[in-house]
Amino acid sequence: STMTSTEEKIIVVSWAGDDDPENPKNWTNTQKWIVTGLISTSMMLSHMSSSMIAPAARDVAKDLGSTSPIFEPLLTSVFILAYGKAEPTTWNFLSAFLYFVSIAHVLGRSRVVQLANVFYIVFNLLCAFAKDPNTMWLCRFFAGIGASCAAGSASVGLLLAIVGAPRGPSRGVALLAIPSLLGPVIGPIVGAWLVMNTTWKWIFWLTSIAAVFDQVGSFFWLKENTSRVISRIYPKYTIRWHSRLSLILCPTSPSLTHMILLLHPVFLLLTEPMIQLLGIYIGRLSDFLTVILTSIPDIFVVVYHESLGIAGLHYIAFGIGLYGGAQIADATQNELYRCLSARYGTTGRPEYRILIILPATLLVTIGLLITGTSQS
């Protein structure tokens, strides 16, 4: 469709009608559930991989001949450095997440997700064959790059584009929260028992095997749903800059469009103070999460002399806190939003939803203090 401007005609890419079978909202319920399951599995594996190696870090260091005190924490954190917790934070603004998001708008979400999953599988598998610490760190870093897409905007966009699930968007959002919250918890529990009964290499073999099965399913079922890529109206574009990075599409050069789309996230990160502040805040929370994930084995194995498998079960309490906190925060912020909107007689402002950050940050501080003092 087109609309007339005082300067030129603006071309809007859209579906070929409300009944277009390529539109993901017109997919059958079976298709929606299959895609939801595939993407949720991919996200779960990505989040599990970030922390699954934590209980085995000491065994990995011994087998690779590393005596460095930074090897064990870096084994987890180097993955998260590239993975970035799928957040465009200031401490990892060069992470692959930013670029996968942009590339997905150019090449299509489905293609980018599948290519990134293959990238993850290859380097995650190579971790099991590493012979020295440097090779292990390098493979973990590149595996994190691939995983960053599986848990990033490309996968989220695929899922939300089909309204999450057949029963509506709320169910889809709930399914999105499960892998991201429980993945870092289930991973160390499984990893601890694998190390006790087999070898740490099975951590990488098992996740790679599961990712291969998920990739095969994605190849057959994960259809493209980016309107820019599959729409029957696909003109050539250029992008004209307006205030605050707003974009208007008009026909000329596709190469300039692609360049702008690739650089757009970086421009937003460098020019938007709100994104920078939230990035710093979320980055610090990710740091705290990494500290807890890597400290639990040492706390309960070294200080309390528990077996590695039993120590891994303490991640369950961590998972209950993550999931329970998310549910409480969701209900609380919705109620605050409703009450403040009614009190001030407005339609609501985004700032009403972030008030929950203050008590939540205080709880994080209290939890870290209790964790530290309980070791003495």
Secondary structure, DSSP 8 states (H G I E B T S, - for coil): -EEE-SSSEEE----SSTT-TTSGGGS-HHHHHHHHHHHHHHHHHHHHHHHTTGGGHHHHHHHTT---TTHHHHHHHHHHHHHGGG---GGGTTSHHHHHHHHHHHH-HHHHHHHHHHHHHHHHHHHTT--SHHHHHHHHHHHHHHHHHHTSHHHHHHHHHTTSSTT-HHHHHHHHHHHHHHHHHHHHHHHHHHHHHS-THHHHHHHHHHHHHHHHHHHHH-----HHHH-S-----EEEE-GGG-EEEESS-HHHHHHHHHHHHHHHHHH-HHHHHHHHHHHHHHHHHHHHHHHHHIIIIIIS---HHHHHTTHHHHHHHHHHHHHHHHHHHHHHHHHHHHHHTSS--GGGGSTTHHHHHHHHHHHHHHHHHTT-
